[in-house]
Amino acid sequence: MNPTLTRTWSAILFDLDGTITDSAPAITSSLARTFTLLGRPVPSASELLAYVGPPMLDAFQEYAGMTPDEAHEAIAVYRAEYHGAAALDTAVYPGIAGLLERIHAAGIPLALATSKPELSAIAILTHFDLAKYFTATVGASADETRSHKADIVAEALARLGATGVDTSGAVMVGDRSYDAIGAQANGIPAILVEWGYGSPAEAAAATAVVHSTDQLGRLLLG
């Protein structure tokens, strides 16, 4: 744990998949159906898990070797599969709801910054009664023009700032190197959680790594 992170934050940004929710089962099952519908071999369970976290458009190209046009087609099929009840086949990690409530009660503004489509993210937060804690909820745009984490973090900071929130002392909480790199691109530190989908090697990009919600709470609330 980096002792310099024990401070009062002016705003806290959270990732969603692998940080707030264990959404891998819903995502990977929808991906498997997507590959089947596209007539492509279905990757193994471990290979599908790599898709959880990065922008899906990039993931289809990097992991499945798709062209940009093929990736856009795959995105359309995937979003049709990952919709409604399918997207809600997930669970909030133990201790997270309580931590969000404590942060909100402490008066620290919260924003969601996720690579998941924004409308899906809002639906999930609403389903689990967590939307009330967030001042801003930002995800990938429907046309994928905003999909990289750096752009999503930038938009989250901008929306917070537009409401009068001081973002000079913001911090990002996530589980993948994409979260840390996106935070770094915007000049803010990143805390990665070990209960998500990142590998140990990804922790190198983080300012700090935590293994429990209690440890995360101490870094965020002192």
N, C-alpha and C positions, 0 to 999 in steps of 0.2 A: 504494500500500500504506500502510495506517495503521500508523505505528511503534508506537503504543500497544498494538497487538494482538500484538506479539512478546513473549510472556510464557509462563509455565507455567500450563497449563489444568488444572483439577481434573476436568473431564469434557468430552468432545467428542461432539456429536450430528451424525449424518450423515443427509441425505436419501438416497433410493435412485435413482429415475429421473432421469437427467440429471446425476447427481453421482457415483454409484458405477457405475451401469450405463447403457449406451446401449440403452434399452428401447423407443425410439420405434417401430421397425419392428413389434414384436410388438403394441404397444398400438394403433397406427393401423390395422393390418390387422384386428385384432379389432373395432375401432370401425366400420370399413367394412362388415364382415359384419353387425354389429349394426344399422346403419342400413338395410341391405338387408332383413334379416329383419323389421324394423319397418315396411317399406314406405315409407321416407323416402328422399329424395335423399341420395346419399353426398357429403359435403363434399369439397372438394379436399384434396390432400395437405398443403398449408400450413395449411388450416383445421383439419384433423385434428390437426396438431402442437400446436395451442393447447390441446388436451385433455390433453396430457402435463404433469402437475404439479399443477394445482388439483384439489380434490375432484371426483370424477367426477359426483356428484349435482349439484353447482353448475354444472359445465361443461355438462351437458346442458341445463340451464335457461338459462344465459347465452348459449351459442353456438348452440344448436339451437332456442331459444325454447319449450322444453317446459314444461308445467305440472309441479308437484311430483309428481303421480300418474304422469304420462307419464315423468318422469325416473326414478322408482322402477322402472317397468316396463323402461325402457331399461337400468338398472343390472343387473337380473336377467338380461336377455338378454346383455349385455356380459360379465358374469362367467361365464356358461356358455360363451361363446366364448373368453374369455381364461382358459384353464384348462389345467393339465397342461403338455404339451409346447409349446403355443402361448405360454404365459407365459415359457418358457425360451428363446425365440427372441430372445436378447439377448446382450450382451457386456459384460464389465467393461472400463472405460476403462483404457488403458495407464498403468501406474504406481500405480494405486489399490490393488491388492492388496498391493503392497510397502509402501505408505504405511500402510495399516491394520495390517500386521504390525509396522512400526516403532513406531507409536503404542501398540499392545498391549504390545510388548516394553519400552517406556518406562514402563509401568505406569499409563497414563492410561486410565480407564474410557471405553468407547465405548457409545453407544446409537444405534439406528436410529430415525429419526422420519420416517415416510413416509405420504403420503395413499393409498398402495396398500393394499388389504386385508391385514391382518396375516398371515394364513396364507399368502398369495401371497408376501409379503416374506420370510417365514421359509423358504419353499421355494426361493426364488431365492438367498438367502444360503447355504443348505445346498448347493444344486447347485454353486455356485462355491467351496465350501469356505471361506466367509468368516464363517459364523455363529460360529465359535470365537473371533472377536475381539470379539464384542459381549456386553456385560453385560445389555443390555435391547434388545428388538426390538419397536417399537410401530408399528402401522399403523391404518388405519381399521377400526372395528368392523363386524361383519357386518350389523348393523342400521342402520349409518350414523349412529348417535347420536354417535359420535366420528369426524368426518371433516374438520373444519376444522383447519388446521395449528397454530393456537394451542392447541387442545385436545390434539392429538397430541404437541406439544412438552411441554406440561404433564404429560401422562401419562408421557412418557419420563423427565422429570426426577423425577417421583414414584417411578417404578420404580427408578431409580438410587438415589434417596435411601433407599428401603426396603431396599436391600442394603448401606447404610452408606456410599455414595459421597457425597463432598462436592460439591454442585452449585453452590456459591456462585461458582465460577470457571468456569462452563460456557460453551461457545460452540457455535453452530449452523453447519454447513456445508451449503450447498444451491446450487441453480441458478436458482430463480425468486423473484420478489418475495414469493410466498406463504411461502417459507421465512424470509425476512428479517422479514416482518410477524409471522409466528408466533413467531419468536424475540423480537422487540421486545415483544410482548404478555406475554412471560414474563420480561422484564428481562434478556435475555442478548444479546450481540452476534452478528452473523451475517456469515459470509464467503461470498460468492457466487463460483462457478466459471464461467468463460467458455465451457467446453466443453459445457455443457448446453443447455437449450432456452429459456432466458430471453432477452429482448431487452435491448439496451443501456440502454433507459429503466428497466428493472427494477432496474438496479444502484444507482439512487438510494436505494433502501430499505436497502442493505447498509452495514455498517461498513467492509468492505473487499472488493475484487474481485481474484481471481487468474486468471492465464491458463495456468498449468501446475501439475502435481502437485508439482514441485520447489518452486515458489513457495509452494504451499499447505503443504508440509511445513515450510518455514522459519517460517511463521506459527504452525503448530501445535506444532512441536518446538523451535523456536529455532535 
